[in-house]
Amino acid sequence: MRVKICGITSYEDAIMAINTGADALGFVFYDKSPRYISALEAHKIIKKLPPFIEKVGLFVNHSAKEINIMSQESKITLAQIHFEASENTLNALDIPYIEVKRVQSKEELLKLDNKYYLVDAYCEAYGGVGKRINLEWFDNIDCSKLILAGGLSPQNIHEISPYNFFGADVSSSVERAKGVKDAKKTEQFIIKAKAL
């Protein structure tokens, strides 16, 4: 299982997560988040990272032009679209992207087409609030192209084992303060997720 550690705000946390086995790092470009980082500050971290690590920028209510500019400035490798972007917006992006679906029912999951999606629990706020999605909604659904986010922790990651998710995305439960990762919690999460 692929693991993304989101809400990275320092090089120390980034390299710790990579050395522990993270496949991807998330940088939050949403200025209302306590984990917000500017594109230029993210670039200072990204330029020092080793190869073969996905660098993901999280965008909320940005235009395609803004996403393209910030992606170029930061040198991220993937845009995480955390809002209902129009087809025109998505088609205008210069960078690969993954859409986030904040679901409120199993019916919404059944409507997803055969693309890769990041699936999160619906809430009014965006990202890092630790709200869990109802795992029973995934019963009898092919989860091989879904990345699960929302409320995952070292203590409960084993519960998603039966579903064969492509990946897991975690932020708040591996922190010691908002935007500051806890090395032990991060390591525990990654080891347990990789063992599934």
Buried (B, 14 or more C-beta within 10 A) or exposed (E): BBBBBBBBBBBEBBBBBBEBBBBBBBBBBBEEBBBBBBBEBBBEBBEEBEEEBBBBBBBBEBEBEEBBBBBEBBBBBBBBBBBEBEEEBBEBBEBEBBBBBBBEEBEBBEEBEEEEBBBBBEEEEBBBBBBBBEEEBBEEEEBEBBBBBBBBBBEEBEEBEEBEBBBBBBBBBBBEEEBEBBBEBBBBBBBBBBEB
